[in-house]
Amino acid sequence: MAYSINFYLDKKGQTTSNKDQHQIFMYLRFDGRTIKTYVERKCSLKEWDSKSQRVNSRYYKEGARELNDYFDKLESKTGKVFEANNNQGIVTSKEDVLKVIDECNNRNGVRNAHVSFDEAFAEFIASKAVSFTEPTLKTYRTTLKHLKAFSEKKRVALRFENITLHFEERFRSYLYVNCGMTNNTIAKYVKTLKTFMRFCTEDRSYNSPLNVQYRKFDTTEKDTEVYALSIRELLHLYNFSFENPHYAKVRDVFCFLCFTGLRFSDAENLKRADIRNGNMYILVKKTKQYIVIPLTEYTTAILKKYEHCERPLPIISNQKTNEALHEIGELIGLNELVKTVTYSGTEAIETYVPKFKVLTSHLGRKTFITNSLLLGIPEKVLQAMGAPKHQNVFRKYISFADAHKEKAMANAWTAEKLAEAL
């Protein structure tokens, strides 16, 4: 009995935009009958070559060969099943074709369709719980929450084969329009989705190794402004006499961060056993790396204040610390205007606020790196003490420090000051 196997894009209910992703169907025709099955793949009009009934490698940039091999495999195996059935007088059914698709979608021939998107995400989070911090795990859980809300709002099923470039585009639009998120926040959730899909493809067999459009997801974050206290501002804060003992303790912790570059989470975990021989020996919570930071006269003086306390530093929660720092900054007169930039879609929103409004515990780390560069500490030495090793991140601090040098030089080398020096 003669038969034919063809692949087509399903354009029903879709726009004709070249960017839209269309489902790909396989048609098995024989004896006046047609069996139409979804092959669990998608591509755009531009990426599809209707003559060859395959994707065009000129436009389907990543995985075109693998995808076309997949179509060849489907066509060959479906043909063999049909011929075998025909020889035995059996009429090929849609279930026969679906079994072929299941076999081609898994190396071991066992379908993993019983593992739902939710179940896979739960397994993904559990697998990361040993080596990742709670804030990171919280981001993972929040990503799933947003994905579920998007799925319900836009009526998009959370299935592995649906996670395409078109899905990413719609998810981004939802987070921007419906949730009012900025680009950097959106990038964080898209990055989590990308990591999850890599887990489901490379670490597990839940997603087909041919469904790789997630690799093209854009997780680039826009550069944010670097804020730091100048050395004069830092010493002013360090020497300020507070009547409120709560402010004095928060100031001491913050200044300790400014003099060491520690993250708040690492200062929070600091134990007396970590301080010996004039150094601090730190296992960094975020990177799981050991670093050694020498003590200075400033950090030693701060630690001495609390040498009779149970903990080396009078740490309170990060949230309460930041609330107090805003009040402290306003009290000591940190009123210099600084620029803040947020991104919404393609729009960059610039505003100027007093520096005390951006004064947070994380500013301590930025203050340490910036002022250490200004004081001549080499980049590699700072990185050995926990500063960012990625050049794109570190370059922001170098640029910020250079800008301060230029400003200092411009203010110092003026005709008026040179005349005063005569």
ZIUR-V457206 format. One record per helix or strand of 3 or more residues. SS is the DSSP state (H for helix, E for strand). FROM is the first residue (numbers start at 1). LEN is the number of residues. Records with the same first field share a line. If there is no record, write none. Layout:
SS=FROM-LEN + FROM-LEN
This chain:
E=3-8 + 21-10 + 33-12 + 279-5 + 290-5 + 337-8 + 347-8
H=64-24 + 94-11 + 117-12 + 134-21 + 160-3 + 165-13 + 183-21 + 213-4 + 231-9 + 245-16 + 264-5 + 272-3 + 297-9 + 318-14 + 355-4 + 362-13 + 379-6 + 391-22 + 415-7
